[in-house]
């Protein structure tokens, strides 16, 4: 999918062009490709844009929305041939929508580029981006292997019938239980991050009489131009063996003394959302150099090279990722040049894209709720989801494009901040969204939410997690059911001592709590005594057939509310 030009309906032509140029140049690494793209586009399209012939929304051309997203004759967003309003009617909001056709297309695009430029290769999907049993079936149909990082991801794959031999098992702190599971099921490769893990794996493989094939994860000292939290190739990282201080070579020597481990290759992953080809060229060069050093110093020829993932996608018009073929061609060319110069055989290449396959295949739908206008400052438009279903804005200051899915062709009227429903000031989804005037009940669609959204979702504020539906060929089917309130408490347990009469427990607790707590407990006891006294008076009155002087209404209400339970603590500034 070609990068989009940015312009927006409802903005006059000069402003639209200025918006496009500003967005395209927000990241320095994009400027060169943006200039090339502008040159390819030519003056004719610029002129047609000025005349309003080409329509745009959220910075994307209407004929170049992500994946199978289209706009129907009613001005409504459709995904996979299914209208947004139908999806909301059937499945509710918030709703993760998985564009299956686009995901399959991206898998095939990577596969085709590998076949063309580097046939001795294997494409693995990074399951941490998004993984369900249904997705595992799609991966199998498309011929991909799986990069898994936990026992839970392994279990998901096994439950879907995914072959263990096609799994590469990662993780900087694999537990003994996870290692045992992987060994017993015959996982194809282990990627090892530390000396400690080498010895754990040797011990467990020996006890099970297995031979584990491993790759050593290396940190090559490359700092990709991305957020510091998703840089992983620099020296100061929890991942892998550093190359520059000799620890990587020490790990190679250590493996020679461990009979149940077979070193087949090396692995590196330098970060995520990388929008250039040069970091991958540099990584390829450094890794081949290390493999050459290993051969010269130990005689071992390492036959496998895993360069991880990190390929960037388009979240907004500011993102201009290189084409898949461009990146793989650069990697393949560098490997051929470097191996030829050193007399090394070409290694089998593995790549592990996650975001690059599934990221743009995701769209999240929300229902618009309240508005809050602060004149001269900001307008907040709140939706029924937020940081619990998309924590990336809070974590990484991620940026997104969004639209009103039920009003796609209406002109932009305002710039608003799209806020979530959660009790955090930082619960923001889009800081500056250019939209028609949003109304309660509108459907807000946020693009490129396929990776690290459902997989990082939480139940913060005890809110159930959204459903995931796959759309394909005009059909919508559930991949993950929406959680219910009952799901929230399904694993909760009440200890037996808390199931007893609360006042009896409270009476004992008063002797062990601090003075401030005793005040609260004393109030509880007073409420209990007042309620008991009133009940006793009522019984006596009934016996004597005479009325009881009632308590004031406020006092009766307070006593009834307190009967049988602890009073609520005093409100503090942190609540809400």
C-alpha positions in Angstrom: 0.0 0.0 0.0 1.5 3.2 -1.1 2.0 6.0 1.5 -0.9 8.4 1.6 -0.8 12.1 1.0 -2.3 14.1 3.8 -5.1 16.5 3.3 -8.5 16.9 4.9 -12.0 17.7 3.7 -13.3 21.0 5.1 -9.9 22.7 5.0 -9.2 25.1 2.1 -6.7 23.9 -0.4 -3.6 25.8 0.7 -4.2 24.7 4.3 -4.6 21.1 3.2 -1.3 21.2 1.3 0.4 22.8 4.3 -1.0 20.2 6.6 0.4 17.4 4.3 3.8 19.0 4.1 4.0 19.6 7.9 2.8 16.0 8.7 5.2 14.4 6.2 8.2 16.2 7.7 7.5 15.8 11.4 10.0 13.0 11.6 13.4 13.9 10.1 14.0 10.4 8.7 10.9 10.7 6.5 11.8 14.0 4.8 13.9 12.4 2.0 11.3 9.8 1.0 8.5 12.4 1.3 10.4 14.7 -1.1 10.7 11.8 -3.5 7.1 10.9 -3.2 6.1 14.5 -3.9 8.2 14.5 -7.0 6.6 11.3 -8.2 3.1 12.6 -7.5 3.7 15.6 -9.8 2.1 19.0 -10.2 -1.1 17.6 -11.8 -2.2 15.9 -8.6 -1.4 19.0 -6.5 -3.6 21.0 -8.8 -6.4 18.6 -8.6 -6.1 18.7 -4.8 -6.5 22.4 -4.9 -9.7 22.0 -6.9 -11.0 19.6 -4.3 -11.2 16.7 -6.8 -9.3 14.3 -4.6 -11.0 13.5 -1.2 -9.1 12.9 1.9 -9.9 11.9 5.5 -7.7 11.6 8.6 -4.7 12.4 6.4 -5.3 9.4 4.1 -6.8 9.4 0.6 -10.2 7.9 0.5 -9.0 5.4 -2.1 -6.0 4.6 0.0 -7.4 3.9 3.5 -5.7 1.0 5.4 -6.4 -2.5 4.1 -9.9 -3.2 3.0 -11.3 0.0 4.6 -13.7 1.8 2.1 -16.4 4.4 2.2 -19.8 3.2 1.0 -22.5 5.2 -0.7 -24.0 6.3 2.7 -20.7 7.9 3.7 -20.0 5.1 6.2 -16.7 3.3 6.8 -16.7 -0.4 5.8 -14.0 -2.9 6.8 -13.8 -6.2 5.0 -17.1 -5.4 3.3 -18.9 -4.9 6.6 -20.3 -1.5 7.6 -19.1 0.1 10.9 -22.7 0.6 12.1 -23.5 -3.1 11.5 -20.4 -4.1 13.5 -21.4 -1.9 16.3 -25.0 -3.1 16.3 -24.0 -6.7 16.3 -21.0 -6.7 18.7 -21.1 -3.4 20.6 -18.2 -1.1 21.4 -15.4 -0.8 22.1 -14.6 -3.3 19.4 -11.4 -4.5 17.9 -11.9 -5.2 14.2 -9.4 -7.5 12.5 -9.1 -7.1 8.8 -8.2 -10.7 7.9 -7.8 -10.0 4.1 -5.2 -7.3 4.8 -3.3 -9.5 7.3 -3.2 -12.3 4.8 -2.0 -9.9 2.1 0.8 -8.6 4.3 1.9 -12.2 5.1 2.1 -12.9 1.3 3.9 -9.6 0.6 6.7 -10.5 3.0 6.8 -14.1 1.7 7.0 -13.0 -1.9 9.8 -10.5 -1.1 11.8 -13.2 0.7 11.4 -15.7 -2.1 12.5 -13.0 -4.6 15.5 -11.7 -2.8 16.6 -14.4 -0.3 15.0 -17.8 -0.9 16.8 -19.5 2.0 14.6 -17.9 4.6 11.8 -18.4 7.0 9.1 -15.9 8.0 7.9 -16.0 11.6 5.1 -14.0 13.1 5.8 -12.3 16.4 2.9 -13.5 18.5 3.3 -10.8 21.2 1.7 -8.3 18.8 -1.6 -10.1 18.8 -2.3 -13.8 19.2 -5.4 -16.0 19.5 -6.2 -19.6 18.6 -8.0 -18.4 15.5 -5.0 -16.3 14.4 -2.8 -19.3 14.8 -4.9 -21.2 12.3 -4.5 -18.3 9.8 -0.7 -18.3 10.3 -0.7 -22.0 9.6 -2.7 -21.6 6.4 -0.3 -18.8 5.2 2.8 -20.9 5.9 4.3 -18.8 8.7 6.2 -20.0 11.7 5.6 -18.4 15.2 7.8 -16.4 17.5 6.5 -17.0 21.0 7.7 -15.3 24.3 5.7 -17.0 27.1 4.1 -20.2 28.2 0.7 -18.6 27.5 1.6 -18.0 23.9 2.9 -21.5 23.6 -0.3 -22.9 25.1 -2.4 -20.8 22.7 -0.5 -22.1 19.7 -0.7 -25.7 20.9 -4.4 -25.4 21.6 -4.8 -24.3 18.0 -2.9 -27.3 16.7 0.1 -25.2 15.7 3.2 -27.5 15.2 5.8 -27.0 17.9 8.7 -27.5 15.5 7.6 -24.3 13.7 8.0 -22.2 16.9 10.9 -20.1 18.0 10.8 -19.5 21.8 12.0 -16.2 23.1 12.1 -14.4 26.5 14.7 -12.9 28.6 13.5 -14.7 31.8 11.9 -17.9 30.8 10.6 -19.8 33.8 11.5 -23.5 34.5 7.9 -24.4 33.8 7.9 -22.7 30.4 11.2 -24.2 29.5 10.0 -27.7 30.5 6.8 -27.2 28.4 8.8 -26.1 25.4 11.2 -29.0 25.7 8.5 -31.7 26.2 6.5 -30.4 23.2 9.5 -30.2 20.9 9.7 -26.5 20.2 12.0 -25.9 17.2 14.4 -23.2 18.5 15.2 -21.5 21.8 16.6 -18.0 21.7 18.8 -17.6 24.8 19.4 -14.3 26.4 21.8 -15.0 29.3 24.4 -17.3 30.9 21.9 -18.2 33.6 19.4 -19.3 30.9 22.1 -21.4 29.2 22.6 -23.4 32.3 18.9 -23.7 33.1 18.2 -25.0 29.6 21.1 -27.5 29.8 19.9 -28.8 33.2 16.3 -29.3 32.1 17.2 -30.7 28.7 19.5 -33.2 30.4 16.8 -34.2 32.9 14.4 -34.8 29.9 17.1 -36.4 27.8 16.5 -33.8 25.0 18.8 -31.8 22.8 17.8 -28.1 22.5 18.7 -26.2 19.4 19.5 -22.6 20.3 20.3 -19.2 18.9 22.1 -16.7 21.1 20.5 -13.3 21.3 23.0 -10.5 20.8 22.8 -6.8 21.5 24.8 -5.2 18.7 24.9 -1.7 20.1 22.6 -0.2 17.5 20.1 2.4 18.7 17.3 2.6 16.2 15.5 5.9 15.9 12.4 5.0 17.8 11.0 5.4 21.4 13.5 4.5 24.1 11.1 1.9 25.6 11.1 -0.1 22.3 14.8 0.1 21.5 16.3 -3.3 22.2 19.6 -3.4 20.3 21.6 -1.0 22.4 24.2 -2.1 24.9 22.2 -1.1 28.0 19.3 -3.5 27.5 17.8 -6.4 29.5 17.9 -8.4 26.3 20.8 -10.5 25.0 24.5 -10.8 25.2 26.4 -7.6 24.5 28.8 -7.9 21.6 31.2 -5.0 22.4 32.4 -6.2 25.8 33.1 -9.8 24.9 30.1 -11.4 26.6 28.7 -12.7 23.3 31.9 -14.6 22.6 32.0 -15.9 26.2 28.5 -17.3 25.6 29.6 -19.2 22.5 32.5 -20.7 24.5 30.1 -21.7 27.2 27.8 -23.6 24.8 30.7 -25.8 23.8 30.8 -27.2 27.3 27.0 -27.9 27.4 26.3 -31.3 25.7 22.5 -30.9 25.6 22.6 -27.6 23.7 23.3 -27.2 20.0 24.2 -23.7 18.8 22.8 -23.2 15.3 22.8 -19.5 15.0 22.5 -16.0 16.4 19.6 -13.5 16.8 19.2 -9.8 17.2 16.3 -7.4 17.4 17.1 -3.7 17.4 13.8 -2.1 18.1 10.3 -1.5 16.8 8.5 0.9 14.4 11.7 1.5 12.4 11.0 3.6 9.4 14.4 3.4 7.6 16.3 0.7 5.8 19.8 1.7 7.0 19.5 0.2 10.6 18.8 -3.2 9.0 21.8 -2.9 6.7 24.0 -2.1 9.6 22.6 -4.9 11.7 23.2 -7.4 8.9 26.8 -6.3 8.5 27.5 -6.5 12.2 25.9 -9.9 12.6 27.9 -11.4 9.7 31.1 -10.0 11.1 30.4 -11.7 14.4 29.6 -15.0 12.7 32.9 -14.7 10.9 34.7 -14.2 14.2 33.1 -17.2 15.7 34.2 -19.4 12.7 37.8 -18.1 12.9 38.1 -18.5 16.6 36.2 -21.7 17.2 35.8 -23.4 13.9 32.0 -23.3 14.2 30.0 -22.2 11.2 26.7 -20.8 12.3 24.0 -21.6 9.8 21.1 -19.5 10.9 20.7 -15.8 11.3 17.5 -14.3 12.9 17.3 -10.5 12.4 14.0 -10.1 14.4 11.4 -7.6 13.3 10.9 -3.9 14.0 9.6 -2.9 10.5 7.5 0.2 10.9 3.9 0.9 9.7 1.8 3.9 9.0 -0.1 5.1 12.1 -0.6 8.6 10.8 0.3 10.6 7.6 3.6 11.5 9.3 4.7 7.9 9.0 6.3 6.9 5.7 7.7 3.4 6.1 9.7 1.9 3.2 8.1 -0.8 1.1 8.5 -4.4 2.4 10.5 -5.3 -0.7 12.8 -2.4 -0.2 13.8 -3.5 3.3 14.3 -7.1 2.4 16.2 -6.3 -0.7 18.5 -4.1 1.5 19.0 -6.9 4.0 19.6 -9.6 1.4 22.1 -7.4 -0.6 24.1 -6.7 2.6 24.2 -10.3 3.6 25.4 -11.5 0.2 28.1 -8.8 0.1 29.4 -9.4 3.6 29.4 -13.2 3.4 31.1 -13.1 0.0 33.8 -10.7 1.3 34.5 -13.1 4.2 34.1 -16.4 2.4 31.1 -17.4 4.6 28.3 -19.5 3.3 25.0 -17.7 3.2 23.1 -18.4 6.4 19.4 -19.3 6.5 17.6 -16.1 7.3 14.7 -15.7 9.7 12.6 -12.5 10.1 10.0 -12.0 12.9 7.6 -9.2 11.9 4.6 -8.7 14.2 3.4 -5.1 14.0 4.3 -5.0 10.2 1.8 -7.8 9.5 -1.0 -7.1 11.9 -0.8 -3.5 12.8 -2.6 -1.9 10.0 -5.1 -4.8 9.9 -6.6 -3.5 13.1 -9.3 -0.9 13.5 -10.9 -0.1 16.9 -14.5 1.2 17.0 -15.8 3.3 19.9 -19.0 5.1 20.7 -18.8 8.8 21.3 -20.2 10.0 24.7 -19.7 13.3 26.4 -18.2 16.6 25.2 -16.3 19.0 27.3 -15.5 22.4 25.8 -13.0 24.7 27.5 -13.2 28.0 25.6 -9.8 29.0 24.3 -8.2 25.9 25.6 -9.4 22.6 24.3 -12.5 20.5 23.5 -12.6 16.9 24.9 -14.6 14.3 23.1 -14.9 11.2 25.3 -15.4 7.6 24.1 -16.4 4.4 25.8 -12.8 2.9 25.8 -9.4 4.3 26.3 -6.1 3.4 27.9 -7.2 0.0 29.0 -7.8 -1.1 25.4 -5.0 1.1 24.0 -2.2 1.8 26.4 0.3 2.8 23.7 -0.5 6.5 23.9 0.3 6.7 27.6 3.3 4.3 27.3 5.0 5.5 24.1 3.3 8.8 23.2 2.0 7.0 20.2 -0.1 8.9 17.6 -3.1 7.7 15.7 -5.4 8.7 12.9 -9.2 8.6 13.6 -12.5 9.3 11.8 -16.2 9.4 12.6 -17.0 6.1 10.8 -20.7 7.0 10.4 -19.9 10.4 8.9 -16.9 9.9 6.6 -17.7 12.4 3.9 -18.7 15.3 6.1 -16.3 18.2 6.3 -13.9 18.8 9.2 -15.3 21.3 11.7 -13.1 21.1 14.7 -9.9 19.9 16.3 -10.6 17.9 19.5 -8.8 15.7 22.0 -10.3 12.2 22.0 -10.3 11.1 25.7 -11.0 7.7 27.2 -13.3 6.8 30.1 -10.7 5.8 32.6 -9.8 7.6 35.8 -6.4 8.9 34.6 -5.6 12.4 33.3 -3.3 10.7 30.8 -6.1 8.6 29.3 -6.0 10.1 25.9 -6.4 8.3 22.6 -5.8 11.1 20.0 -4.4 14.5 21.1 -5.4 16.4 18.0 -8.2 14.8 16.0 -9.6 16.8 13.1 -13.3 15.7 12.8 -16.8 16.8 11.9 -18.5 18.1 15.1 -18.8 14.9 17.1 -22.1 14.0 18.7 -23.1 11.5 21.3 -23.7 8.2 19.6 -21.3 8.7 16.7 -18.9 5.9 15.9 -15.2 6.8 16.2 -12.8 4.6 14.3 -9.1 4.5 15.2 -6.8 3.1 12.6 -3.7 0.8 12.9 -4.7 -0.8 16.2 -3.9 -4.4 15.3 -0.6 -4.7 17.2 -0.1 -4.3 20.9 -3.7 -3.3 21.7 -5.7 -6.4 22.5 -2.4 -8.1 23.7 -1.7 -5.2 26.1 -5.3 -4.6 27.2 -6.2 -4.6 30.9 -9.3 -4.6 33.2 -8.3 -1.2 34.7 -11.2 0.3 36.6 -12.8 -3.2 36.5 -13.9 -2.7 32.9 -14.4 -5.8 30.7 -12.0 -6.2 27.8 -13.6 -5.7 24.3 -14.4 -8.4 21.8 -12.3 -9.1 18.7 -14.1 -9.8 15.4 -12.5 -10.8 12.1 -14.1 -9.4 8.9 -13.4 -11.2 5.7 -15.4 -11.2 2.4 -18.4 -9.4 3.8 -18.7 -11.6 6.9 -17.9 -10.7 10.5 -17.1 -13.5 13.0 -15.9 -13.5 16.6 -12.3 -14.2 17.4 -12.5 -13.3 21.1 -15.7 -12.9 23.0 -16.4 -9.7 24.9 -15.8 -10.1 28.6 -18.7 -9.7 31.0 -18.9 -8.4 34.5 -19.0 -12.0 35.7 -15.7 -12.6 33.9 -14.2 -9.8 36.1 -14.9 -11.7 39.3 -14.6 -15.3 37.9 -11.3 -15.8 39.6 -12.0 -13.7 42.7 -12.2 -15.6 46.0 -13.5 -14.6 49.4 -11.5 -16.2 52.2 -13.7 -18.0 54.7 -12.9 -15.6 57.5 -14.3 -12.8 55.4 -17.5 -14.7 54.9 -18.3 -14.6 58.6 -20.4 -11.9 60.3 -18.6 -8.7 59.5 -19.3 -7.1 62.9 -17.7 -9.9 64.8 -14.6 -9.6 62.7 -14.6 -5.8 63.1 -14.8 -6.0 66.9 -11.6 -8.1 66.9 -9.9 -5.9 64.4 -10.4 -2.7 66.4 -7.7 -3.8 68.9 -5.1 -4.1 66.1 -5.6 -1.1 63.9 -4.0 2.4 64.3 -5.8 5.2 66.1 -7.2 6.7 62.9 -8.6 3.3 61.9 -10.1 2.9 65.4 -12.1 6.0 64.9 -13.6 4.5 61.8 -14.3 1.2 63.5 -15.8 3.0 66.5 -18.2 4.8 64.1 -19.2 1.4 62.7 -19.8 0.0 66.1 -22.0 3.0 67.0 -24.0 2.5 63.9 -24.5 -1.1 64.7 -25.5 -0.3 68.3 -28.0 2.3 67.1 -29.5 -0.1 64.6 -29.8 -2.8 67.3 -31.3 -0.4 69.8 -33.9 0.7 67.2 -34.7 -2.9 66.3 -35.1 -3.8 70.0 -37.4 -0.8 70.6 -39.6 -1.8 67.7 -40.0 -5.3 69.1 -40.9 -4.0 72.5 -43.4 -1.6 70.9 -45.0 -4.3 69.0 -45.4 -6.4 72.1 -46.9 -3.5 74.0 -49.1 -2.5 71.0 -47.8 1.1 71.2 -46.0 3.2 68.5 -42.3 3.9 68.6 -41.0 7.4 68.4 -39.2 7.3 65.1 -35.6 8.4 64.4 -35.1 11.4 62.2 -35.1 10.4 58.5 -31.4 11.1 58.0 -30.4 9.0 61.0 -32.7 6.1 59.9 -31.0 6.1 56.5 -27.5 6.2 57.9 -28.3 3.3 60.3 -29.8 1.2 57.6 -26.9 1.7 55.2 -24.5 0.8 57.9 -26.2 -2.3 59.2 -24.2 -5.5 58.5 -21.3 -3.8 56.7 -18.3 -1.5 57.2 -18.9 2.2 56.5 -17.2 3.6 53.4 -13.9 5.3 54.1 -13.8 9.1 54.0 -13.3 10.5 50.5 -9.7 11.5 49.6 -8.3 13.6 46.8 -7.0 10.5 45.0 -10.5 9.0 44.4 -11.9 9.3 40.9 
